[in-house]
Amino acid sequence: MQTPPLPRPSDNPRHQQVHEAVRALVREQGVQISMDAVAARAGCSKQTLYARYGSKQALLLQVLSDDGNNRATLAGTPDAATLRPRLAAFARDHLARLSQPDTIGTARLVTAQATQFPDEVRALFDTCVGGLQERLAHWLQQAMRRGLLRHDDPHFAAELLLGMIVGLDFDRQRFMFPHRDTAAQQADWADFAVDSFLRAFAPPASRA
């Protein structure tokens, strides 16, 4: 008898087991995971996975999308009182996540598989990095419309800010070089990056 499909709600225990299985396997194997391995790790049948998610690519993208939505975010509408504090909190959270051993380990593994699995790796970049840039650009655009930042391309501004936040630290980790691995060091750099960005994008009236 065929196993019934998994329920849709994301808080369903089996759904969470499947997602945790995918996350663990990606950390261990990169994007070359199989549905057999996911089923074995999650304690369900492969038929259930195909009935519920359709394909390995669809399942992988769903997990990555959920993870991307849970990454560093900027809540609320920016105003003069919240602009800098929220950007600084975002920067600190982003740096902390990038400094986690699982993050850099997965990045190394996935980068090594880019030529073998180009579609999966591009989808991962688009979902994780592109999604983060899009959400940040939307928030910065609101700040620009409110006159808190000078008007410019919000996607360019988001990319620039993300680059300033990360600096060389992710590369230092990739090459096993000492990096900012304490909350205090990350906070100092996050504040420096955000303050530099705000000076560069200060509205014209603030420059007088």
SULTAQUI-V277360 format. One record per residue. D_CENTER is the distance of its C-alpha to the mean C-alpha in whole Angstrom. Layout:
d_center=(D_CENTER/D_CENTER)
This chain:
d_center=(39/36/33/32/29/26/26/23/22/19/21/23/24/24/21/19/21/20/16/16/19/16/13/16/18/15/15/18/19/16/16/20/20/23/24/27/24/22/25/27/24/24/27/28/29/28/30/28/25/26/28/25/22/24/23/20/18/18/17/14/13/13/12/8/9/10/7/5/8/8/5/7/9/13/16/19/21/21/25/27/26/23/21/21/20/17/16/17/15/12/12/14/11/8/11/12/9/9/13/13/15/13/10/12/15/13/12/15/16/14/16/19/19/18/22/23/20/19/18/16/14/14/13/10/9/10/8/4/6/8/7/6/9/11/10/11/14/16/16/17/20/21/22/24/26/27/28/26/24/26/26/24/21/18/16/18/17/14/13/16/15/11/14/16/14/13/16/18/16/14/17/19/17/17/21/22/23/23/20/19/19/20/19/22/21/17/19/21/19/17/20/22/19/19/22/23/21/23/26/25/24/27/29/32/34/32/33/37)
